[in-house]
Amino acid sequence: MMTATMSTTMDKNSSLQVTTASHHPDFQNISKLVEIRNENYEIVATKWISGLSYKSPALEPGVYVVSISLSSGDKKEKVVELQPNEDKPVQIDFSGISPRETQEWAYLAKNMGRAVNKSKSLINEIIIGSPVAQIDNIEAKKWEFINSSWQVSGVQIPNQIGPEGESFVLDIDQSMQVLQVGGGGIPWICVCLPPSPRLRCLIKPSEGPVDAVHPLDITVSTENWKAESLLALLTSGSINRAKSLMKIEQAERLLYDKVADPAAAAIGGYYLLKMSALEQMHDWANNLANWFQWMPDGAIIHAWQLLKKADSKQEVVDKKVRERFLQAIQRGIPIYTEGLRLLYDGLKLLSYSSSDSDAMDNAIKDALKHMQAYVQAVDWSQETTTFIAVSPDQPGTGK
Amino acid sequence: MTLVFNDVKPVPQTHVMIIGVGGYPYLLGGTQEKPNQLSGIDGLGQLTSPPVSAAEFYSAVLDFHQSSSWTRSLGSVELLISNPPNTNAVLQGVQYEAPTLNNIRNAYHAWRSRCDSSPDNVAIFYFCGHGLEKGEHFLLAEDFGVDPNDPWFECFAFDTTRLAFHTCAAKTQCFFIDACRQLTASLLTHIVPVTPLQNPSLRTADCPYNLTVKASAMNEAAYGRKNEASFFTKALINGLKGDAAMLRDGEWQIMTSSISSNINELLQQVKPSEGYKQRCISTIGDTTQILKFVNPPQVEVNVYCNPDEALSFASLTCTNLKTKDVQSRPPMPDPWTVNLPAGIYRVEAQFNAAPYVNAHEHIHAVPPVYNQKIQCL
């Protein structure tokens, strides 16, 4: 018995020193999932890291698969042989992922409507998408929803968008704001902007199906990389990974920290709703809705928290839910696509509920009609609400 | 009779409803075509892919039953299929019914009632056929257009139906909708009544494990080759059969999130040469297991040598590091294609004489295809 124990202990005398590399300093902060499998195909280590390196626990000599997955869906891996008493360095390099260093954040952290490389060998890759060309005479505008009307101002962006795209930073204060890009024969497209003093934006030609998606793909991100990674995973349906990235109590913390970062609080709120972690939302969704009256998302999250909770005071709840959904409409457009879906579904439910009574609630009927135009114009694959429109209040008409 | 499989037991089970609408008698090319009266329906006609798609999905459902792969054993299958004129029935010996709106409605309520019997049931709904979208995804039943004065009556509002189904007790609800979502010219000029198969209520909270996957994005089409299962259905079946499997707790599992996170990649794999014309849109809640497999999924492994000429002199082997199973091939001029269970392998090329040198690589073979080139100089 003692011999066997000693043998086991002695066997586990090796380790893997995994380092990840990329050009841009943001990579240091972007979440990465490290997984190590042994010869028996068992996962012997798994961890989300935000730094650049990871040291495995003590391992037996053998063959291991070391993989790094990103919230963008990209994954790279190496198969390595580990010798006795070896502390083996394994470097996994993501520096080639983006055509430009300044755009790496988007390729590393965000879904961009492109085919990602989950392939395990170079000749396994499938080239997908049409060759992208330069798009000229592009203009941009920034819209702000002030006193129930949209006010427009100019934004300086390069007027040529080459195949690699152009990236820039916007200072977005806490108000309902939309970036609109178009011109040059291209339909205008609007993207809702989360507040951030350094909101990253990348505009590039789309890699999606020609004539089906808008010619431009616009990606935006705050610098709260963990919340942004969670949003990317939720949008791509990678719920397992989302759950391993962020425990319920961490999402609870995002919602709690709404004053510091209301956009991240909304992401946390949507995640908690998805996980039906209603108790962990406390009264903070209510606070998010009350304290950030410019933001539709807080009102939507609170309405759904109420809807999902069984409550004996049904009429009171229904009245509040109705109030919250109508508030969301009055505040503009949900920043996140998940919010738009929940708002539309919520209004539909209310419309059926009210149609049971004598007459359908006219305010709900109008709100539903108002939202239908957005629902028809929105790109549901995007994380932030993105829709074709000549102005934010005229969805569906891009030219 | 739409209930083609009935093994309902007083335990949590998987209940499936499958609809494949290919024959539309009142639309273009139909047996009772009303071209003049239905001129506003934008040239919608017969479809050869949906019956094949529905049949293949049904066969996959039964395969999973026979291999005991359903996490919750298969309890029932409702099957409604219509073929376009002059085509053979897709499933010999199976008595399914036509997917008229009335039959769909009746089957839906029977299926829903079975799903409602336990919160641990798994509900699976599959539709393949014509679809249109205008603020709501309308799915067209076989008898669409029977009344030219009100052609929009024989379709149902899927999105609202989906919302309504959340009231069902089954905590796991999977809906796969293989249909177009385009806004047509006639839709712009018509007010289409939103008629779901069931009305939702305000007390409808999302079920915990919701997976709703649509084969196309808003205003986009779903594609397939004539007389074959559609691209989406092929991708979905491949995913369910193991291409989307993940190893957890010693089992190969299909989770609801395995489908949502992989469906677009699976779609590209079934039609890589046709570009990237179709995008699936998924809505998902929390994730749960729906299928499990004892054995790993199969991977097509292609082994090449560099330079290519070395293949003619290379004795190739693939050794599974876990099972120690060895596959081998004598020297031949073509690359070696071998189907292997997913896993970690040592791939080796051995030579009897110069100039080539013995070489090996370790690979992590995962579905559906893995290519490996061995450097032999």
HADDOCK unambig.tbl for C-alpha pairs under 7 A between the chains (distance, minus, plus):
assign (segid A and resid 39 and name CA) (segid B and resid 321 and name CA) 5.57 0.50 0.50
assign (segid A and resid 39 and name CA) (segid B and resid 322 and name CA) 5.64 0.50 0.50
assign (segid A and resid 39 and name CA) (segid B and resid 344 and name CA) 6.31 0.50 0.50
assign (segid A and resid 40 and name CA) (segid B and resid 321 and name CA) 6.96 0.50 0.50
assign (segid A and resid 40 and name CA) (segid B and resid 322 and name CA) 4.66 0.50 0.50
assign (segid A and resid 41 and name CA) (segid B and resid 343 and name CA) 6.41 0.50 0.50
assign (segid A and resid 41 and name CA) (segid B and resid 344 and name CA) 6.98 0.50 0.50
assign (segid A and resid 65 and name CA) (segid B and resid 364 and name CA) 6.96 0.50 0.50
assign (segid A and resid 79 and name CA) (segid B and resid 362 and name CA) 6.02 0.50 0.50
assign (segid A and resid 79 and name CA) (segid B and resid 363 and name CA) 6.34 0.50 0.50
assign (segid A and resid 79 and name CA) (segid B and resid 364 and name CA) 6.98 0.50 0.50
assign (segid A and resid 121 and name CA) (segid B and resid 371 and name CA) 6.55 0.50 0.50
assign (segid A and resid 121 and name CA) (segid B and resid 372 and name CA) 6.86 0.50 0.50
assign (segid A and resid 123 and name CA) (segid B and resid 371 and name CA) 6.24 0.50 0.50
assign (segid A and resid 124 and name CA) (segid B and resid 370 and name CA) 6.27 0.50 0.50
assign (segid A and resid 124 and name CA) (segid B and resid 371 and name CA) 5.60 0.50 0.50
assign (segid A and resid 128 and name CA) (segid B and resid 275 and name CA) 5.81 0.50 0.50
assign (segid A and resid 128 and name CA) (segid B and resid 276 and name CA) 6.20 0.50 0.50
assign (segid A and resid 129 and name CA) (segid B and resid 275 and name CA) 5.89 0.50 0.50
assign (segid A and resid 129 and name CA) (segid B and resid 276 and name CA) 5.66 0.50 0.50
assign (segid A and resid 208 and name CA) (segid B and resid 276 and name CA) 6.45 0.50 0.50
assign (segid A and resid 209 and name CA) (segid B and resid 276 and name CA) 5.47 0.50 0.50
assign (segid A and resid 209 and name CA) (segid B and resid 277 and name CA) 4.51 0.50 0.50
assign (segid A and resid 209 and name CA) (segid B and resid 278 and name CA) 6.82 0.50 0.50
assign (segid A and resid 212 and name CA) (segid B and resid 220 and name CA) 6.24 0.50 0.50
assign (segid A and resid 236 and name CA) (segid B and resid 261 and name CA) 5.54 0.50 0.50
assign (segid A and resid 237 and name CA) (segid B and resid 257 and name CA) 5.89 0.50 0.50
assign (segid A and resid 237 and name CA) (segid B and resid 260 and name CA) 5.00 0.50 0.50
assign (segid A and resid 237 and name CA) (segid B and resid 261 and name CA) 4.75 0.50 0.50
assign (segid A and resid 237 and name CA) (segid B and resid 282 and name CA) 6.84 0.50 0.50
assign (segid A and resid 237 and name CA) (segid B and resid 284 and name CA) 6.23 0.50 0.50
assign (segid A and resid 238 and name CA) (segid B and resid 257 and name CA) 5.70 0.50 0.50
assign (segid A and resid 238 and name CA) (segid B and resid 261 and name CA) 4.98 0.50 0.50
assign (segid A and resid 239 and name CA) (segid B and resid 257 and name CA) 5.76 0.50 0.50
assign (segid A and resid 239 and name CA) (segid B and resid 286 and name CA) 6.55 0.50 0.50
assign (segid A and resid 239 and name CA) (segid B and resid 287 and name CA) 6.23 0.50 0.50
assign (segid A and resid 240 and name CA) (segid B and resid 257 and name CA) 6.70 0.50 0.50
assign (segid A and resid 240 and name CA) (segid B and resid 287 and name CA) 6.73 0.50 0.50
assign (segid A and resid 274 and name CA) (segid B and resid 285 and name CA) 5.02 0.50 0.50
assign (segid A and resid 274 and name CA) (segid B and resid 286 and name CA) 6.21 0.50 0.50
assign (segid A and resid 275 and name CA) (segid B and resid 285 and name CA) 6.61 0.50 0.50
assign (segid A and resid 275 and name CA) (segid B and resid 286 and name CA) 5.42 0.50 0.50
assign (segid A and resid 276 and name CA) (segid B and resid 208 and name CA) 6.88 0.50 0.50
assign (segid A and resid 307 and name CA) (segid B and resid 203 and name CA) 6.85 0.50 0.50
assign (segid A and resid 307 and name CA) (segid B and resid 205 and name CA) 6.47 0.50 0.50
assign (segid A and resid 308 and name CA) (segid B and resid 205 and name CA) 4.92 0.50 0.50
assign (segid A and resid 349 and name CA) (segid B and resid 200 and name CA) 6.37 0.50 0.50
assign (segid A and resid 349 and name CA) (segid B and resid 201 and name CA) 5.90 0.50 0.50
assign (segid A and resid 349 and name CA) (segid B and resid 202 and name CA) 5.08 0.50 0.50
assign (segid A and resid 350 and name CA) (segid B and resid 202 and name CA) 5.99 0.50 0.50
assign (segid A and resid 352 and name CA) (segid B and resid 200 and name CA) 6.63 0.50 0.50
assign (segid A and resid 352 and name CA) (segid B and resid 201 and name CA) 6.32 0.50 0.50
assign (segid A and resid 353 and name CA) (segid B and resid 201 and name CA) 5.86 0.50 0.50
assign (segid A and resid 353 and name CA) (segid B and resid 202 and name CA) 5.67 0.50 0.50
assign (segid A and resid 372 and name CA) (segid B and resid 135 and name CA) 5.22 0.50 0.50
assign (segid A and resid 375 and name CA) (segid B and resid 135 and name CA) 6.36 0.50 0.50
assign (segid A and resid 376 and name CA) (segid B and resid 134 and name CA) 6.77 0.50 0.50
assign (segid A and resid 376 and name CA) (segid B and resid 135 and name CA) 5.82 0.50 0.50
assign (segid A and resid 381 and name CA) (segid B and resid 281 and name CA) 6.59 0.50 0.50
